[in-house]
Amino acid sequence: MPDEIYAIELAESRGWQYDGGRVSATRTFKVWENTATLGNPSELTSPAKVRAYFNVSTGTSVGAYTFQGPDKIPERGQAFPDDSSVYAQSYTITRETNTDIWVVVWTYRNAQVTSAGAQPGEPGFVEYTLDIGASFAETWIVSPTYPTNGQIGTTLSAQKITGGTQIDLEGVPLSRLKYTTEIQINETIQNVSGVPSIVANMRAARGTRNNASWEGIATGKALYTGGQIRRVGVSKYQVSHRIIEDSEFHLVQVPERDATGKVPTAEINGANRARNVYWRQPFPTLSSFASISTNW
């Protein structure tokens, strides 16, 4: 008789619990090898060997053994039978005392997961916190023509603001809202010893803007301001990243000033206004945000 692995669901073991919008359900499976004897030990010698048969179809070979079901063992992210809104999330594997029979209990919840996606607390898990708002900025010209990606040249002519409508009075700017988003990314990483390697990436990215579109933010509008790393386990670390998105590429408007520090004016749009207004870019360096972490 060929070496075969069998699995059967204990249908009467299915459980279902609903509490305030949260659903928890269970399914139990028994798994065994048909040819296991005293002189021919079972192939299923460890939980890892049992896990190899998760999501395996009847008739499929895994190594020298063929899975014969009749019931398919689920894997993480698969839906509960007859309910596509409840998903397999966690499991336990135990061996029945003095037998070669293994018991697999899957727990389902109404929160969608994938087979490869990390869960909270696992290495690779990422969560985002966004604060979408606005901040006041001193403004001489509204709706100007922004330099491509917020990059300015080295000459005054390349830095001079063009386009838009000048609104200052006698060189004194008005305060105007510009749109910003503060983004915090928390991720769990694993590092066996020493300083986590991600530290070098974080240091290199400090004070730089994104060199390509990132998470829907156009090139040059996101600024990486650093982060924090703290140990949360023997070999696990919680890493927090801070990023600020600025609708105006983090550019600053600066008027021309004379030797006395005054702003020379000229008649513009029917009033005396700053004669020349220039761009300043405090963060001229662009870098790849995709290189900071492999998890996001």
C-alpha positions, 0 to 999 in steps of 0.5 A: 500500500503506498505511503499516504497521509489522511486528514478528516474534519470533525464536523461536530467540532465546528464552533461559532461565536459572535460578540459585538461585531466580532466573530470567532469560529473554529474547525478541528482536523485529525491527520495521520499516516496510513502505513505507520506501524511499530517498525515503520514510524509515522512520517508525521514526526513534528508539527512542521511535517503536519504543516506541510499538508496545509492547503494540499489537495487530495491526490497531491504528493508531498515528497514521498507521500500522497495526501488523500484527504478526504478533507483539505486542511486550510491555510491562513487567510482562507474563508470559513465554509459557507461564509466568505467574511470570516477568515482562518487566522491562527491554529494549534497542532497537538499530538494525541497521547501515545498515538501517531495522530495529530490534531489541528485546530484552526481559529477563524475571525472576521478580519481579512488576512492573507497566507503571506501577510504578517500578523500584529507582533510578527516580523514584517507587520506594518501599520500606518498612522496618518495626521492629515492637516494644514500649517501656516506659511509666510507667503508672498506669492500664491499659486506659483509655478513650482520647480519640477520635484521641488528642485531649484537651480544654483543661480538667482534666475533659476530660483526666482519665483514665477507665475501666481499672484503676489499678495504681500504688502510693502514686502510684508507677507501674508500667512496662508495655509498649506497642506501637510500630512504627518505619517508614522510607520511602525513595523516589527523586524527581527534581528538576532544580534547587534544593531539592526541593519535598518539603522544604516538605511534610516540614517542615510535617509534622514532629511531627504525627500522621495526620489519617486512617487511613494504611496501616492505622494508625488516625487519630492513632496515626502520628507523622511525625518528619522525614526526610533527603534526599541527592542520588544523581544529577544530578537524582535524590534519595533521600528517607527518612521516619521515622514512629512508630506508637503503639498509645496515640496517643502519649498520656502519663499524668501524675498530679496533684501538689501544691505540694511535687511529691508525688502526692496519694493516695486509697484506690482498688481497696483500696490508696492510689493517685494521686488523679487521673491525666490525659492529656497529648498532646505532639503535638496537631496532626494533618495529612494524611500523603498530602500529604507525598509523591505516591509513597506 
